[in-house]
Amino acid sequence: MTQAKPSSHNLLILGIRSVLFFIFQVVTLFIFAPLVLLSFPFSYRIRYAIASSWSKLVIKGLKVICDLGFNVVGAENIKGNGIIFCKHQSAWETFALQVIFPQQSWVLKRELLWIPLFGWALALIQPIAIDRSKKSKSFRQIIKQGTERLKSGRWVVIFPEGTRTAPGQKGKYMVGGALLAEKSGYPVIPVAHNAGEFWRRKAFIKYPGTIQVRIGEMIDSQSISARELNQQAENWIESQMDEISNKTP
């Protein structure tokens, strides 16, 4: 169940908490991003450990300051490594996946690497930064670099819809991640959550409550085509969204 509509008084409290969380997020970013940059001479494992520590701290800060936590069902399905197909509703999952899953690389838009300090630190943890305007080139890059990351033992995180969607909405599931699974032979693990109902896209207020996360069983990529795999992952994720999403208008 999601949050009830807040009164004016409660909205003021939510606003104050959200401001405090924003300050906490920015201050800690300005501590951890330079640490990641200073770790450049060291191994990827050390750089990733520092960067993911910030994400874990943000999730803890969110719970303490805004009283927003999460509950995971299906964590036992996390085995070995593979490709994470995750619903994208909020900024929340970009932090939380680093708490839930082991070491990972992200498929993301290359423009994020241009953000001063944050983007420079992000580049050092080896994401798969694509130009979304060039689909064919992006698919080849995802397959090539994604396979390299998977062979190194990392998970690869993909938001198959490509961009954040509002609660109750669904974007087109693009086939790039499924092509990576087909070509690499690694499985896909689908992830659904309702974070957008608490930390809304393009919104400042963070609502208290418990975000529901569902992790599905691994989908074997060696027995079905990329399109079939993509459809199977989409069907599972969206069926879970129907169960965990708030039905109140």
C-alpha positions in Angstrom: 0.0 0.0 0.0 1.3 3.5 -0.8 1.0 6.7 1.1 -2.3 8.5 1.7 -2.7 12.0 0.4 -0.9 14.2 3.0 -2.4 17.2 4.8 -0.9 20.6 4.5 0.9 20.1 7.8 2.2 16.7 6.8 3.3 18.1 3.4 5.4 20.7 5.2 7.1 17.9 7.3 7.7 15.9 4.1 9.1 19.0 2.5 11.5 19.6 5.4 12.6 15.9 5.4 13.1 16.0 1.6 15.3 19.1 1.9 17.4 17.5 4.6 17.8 14.4 2.5 18.8 16.5 -0.5 21.5 18.2 1.6 22.7 14.9 2.9 22.8 13.5 -0.6 24.8 16.4 -2.0 27.2 16.7 0.9 28.0 13.0 0.8 28.4 13.1 -3.0 31.1 15.8 -2.6 32.9 13.5 -0.2 32.7 10.3 -2.1 33.1 11.5 -5.7 36.6 12.9 -5.0 37.5 9.7 -3.2 36.6 7.7 -6.4 38.6 10.1 -8.5 41.6 9.8 -6.1 41.3 6.0 -6.3 42.1 6.1 -10.1 45.5 4.4 -9.7 44.0 1.5 -7.8 42.0 -1.5 -9.1 38.5 -1.4 -10.4 37.3 -3.4 -7.3 38.5 -0.6 -5.0 36.9 2.2 -7.1 33.6 0.3 -7.2 33.7 -0.4 -3.5 34.0 3.4 -2.8 31.3 4.4 -5.3 28.8 1.7 -4.1 29.4 2.8 -0.5 27.9 6.1 -1.4 24.8 4.5 -2.8 24.4 2.3 0.3 24.8 5.4 2.5 22.1 7.3 0.5 19.7 4.4 1.0 20.4 4.4 4.7 20.0 8.2 4.8 16.7 7.9 3.0 15.4 5.5 5.6 16.6 7.6 8.6 15.6 11.0 7.2 12.5 10.3 5.1 11.4 7.0 6.7 11.4 5.3 3.3 12.6 1.7 3.3 12.2 -1.3 1.1 11.3 -5.0 1.2 12.7 -7.6 -1.2 11.0 -10.8 -2.3 13.0 -13.3 -4.4 16.5 -12.5 -3.2 17.2 -16.2 -3.3 17.1 -16.0 -7.1 20.3 -14.0 -7.1 22.9 -16.6 -8.2 26.2 -16.2 -10.1 25.9 -13.2 -12.4 23.8 -12.2 -15.3 21.8 -9.3 -16.8 19.4 -7.4 -14.6 16.2 -6.2 -16.4 14.8 -3.6 -14.0 11.7 -1.4 -14.0 12.7 2.2 -14.1 10.4 4.6 -12.3 12.7 6.6 -10.1 16.2 7.6 -9.1 15.8 5.2 -6.2 16.7 2.0 -8.0 20.0 3.5 -9.2 21.1 3.4 -5.6 19.1 0.4 -4.3 20.3 -2.1 -6.9 23.9 -1.6 -5.6 22.6 -2.6 -2.1 20.7 -5.6 -3.4 23.0 -7.1 -6.0 26.8 -7.7 -6.0 29.3 -5.8 -8.2 27.6 -4.5 -11.4 28.0 -2.3 -14.6 25.3 -0.1 -15.9 24.0 0.6 -19.4 23.3 4.3 -19.3 23.2 7.4 -21.6 26.6 8.8 -22.2 25.5 12.4 -21.3 25.6 11.4 -17.6 29.4 11.2 -17.9 29.5 14.9 -18.8 28.2 16.0 -15.4 31.1 17.6 -13.5 32.4 15.5 -10.6 29.6 13.0 -10.5 30.0 12.0 -14.2 33.8 11.9 -13.9 33.5 9.5 -10.9 30.9 7.5 -12.7 33.2 7.0 -15.7 35.8 5.3 -13.4 33.5 2.5 -12.5 33.2 1.4 -16.2 29.6 1.8 -17.2 28.4 1.0 -20.7 27.7 4.6 -21.9 25.7 4.6 -25.1 24.6 7.3 -27.6 20.8 6.6 -27.6 20.4 8.4 -30.9 22.4 5.7 -32.7 20.5 2.5 -32.0 22.5 0.0 -34.1 25.8 1.2 -32.7 24.4 1.2 -29.2 23.3 -2.5 -29.6 26.7 -3.5 -30.8 28.3 -1.6 -27.9 26.0 -3.2 -25.4 26.8 -6.7 -26.7 30.6 -6.2 -26.9 31.1 -4.3 -23.6 28.3 -6.2 -21.8 29.9 -9.5 -22.6 33.2 -8.3 -21.4 31.7 -7.2 -18.1 29.8 -10.4 -17.6 32.9 -12.5 -18.2 34.7 -10.5 -15.5 32.0 -11.7 -13.1 29.9 -8.5 -12.9 26.2 -8.1 -13.3 25.0 -5.9 -16.1 22.1 -3.6 -15.3 19.7 -2.6 -18.1 16.5 -0.6 -17.9 14.8 -2.1 -20.9 12.3 0.7 -21.2 15.2 3.1 -21.6 13.8 5.9 -19.5 11.8 6.4 -16.3 8.0 5.8 -16.5 5.4 7.1 -14.2 3.5 4.6 -11.9 0.8 2.8 -13.9 2.6 3.4 -17.2 4.7 1.2 -19.4 7.3 2.0 -22.1 8.4 -0.2 -25.0 10.8 -2.9 -23.9 13.8 -2.5 -26.2 15.6 -5.6 -27.3 19.3 -4.5 -26.6 19.5 -6.3 -23.3 17.9 -9.5 -24.7 20.4 -9.4 -27.6 23.2 -9.2 -25.0 21.8 -12.3 -23.3 21.4 -14.2 -26.5 24.9 -13.4 -27.8 26.7 -13.8 -24.4 24.8 -16.9 -23.2 24.2 -15.3 -19.8 20.8 -15.4 -18.1 18.4 -12.5 -17.4 17.0 -11.8 -14.0 13.9 -9.5 -14.0 13.2 -7.0 -11.2 10.0 -5.1 -10.5 9.4 -2.4 -7.9 7.0 0.5 -7.1 9.6 3.1 -6.1 7.9 5.7 -8.3 5.0 5.9 -5.9 7.3 7.2 -3.1 10.2 8.9 -5.0 8.4 10.2 -8.0 10.3 11.1 -11.2 10.8 14.9 -11.6 9.5 15.5 -8.1 11.3 16.7 -5.0 9.1 15.2 -2.2 10.0 11.8 -0.8 7.1 9.9 0.8 7.5 7.6 3.8 6.7 3.9 3.4 8.1 0.7 2.2 9.0 0.1 -1.5 8.2 -3.4 -2.7 10.9 -5.1 -4.8 10.2 -8.4 -6.6 13.1 -10.4 -8.1 12.2 -13.1 -10.5 13.9 -16.4 -11.4 16.7 -16.4 -13.9 15.6 -16.7 -17.5 17.8 -19.0 -19.5 19.0 -17.2 -22.7 20.3 -20.3 -24.4 17.0 -22.0 -25.1 14.9 -19.1 -26.6 15.4 -16.2 -29.0 16.2 -12.6 -27.9 12.7 -11.5 -28.7 11.1 -14.3 -26.8 13.3 -13.6 -23.8 12.5 -9.9 -24.0 8.8 -10.7 -24.0 9.0 -13.2 -21.2 10.9 -10.7 -19.0 8.4 -8.0 -19.9 5.4 -10.2 -19.0 6.9 -11.1 -15.7 7.8 -7.6 -14.7 4.5 -6.1 -15.7 2.5 -8.8 -14.0 4.4 -8.1 -10.8 3.8 -4.4 -11.2 0.0 -5.1 -11.4 0.3 -6.8 -8.0 2.5 -4.3 -6.1 1.2 -1.0 -7.6 -1.2 1.2 -5.8 -4.7 0.8 -7.4 -6.2 3.8 -5.7 -6.8 6.7 -8.2 
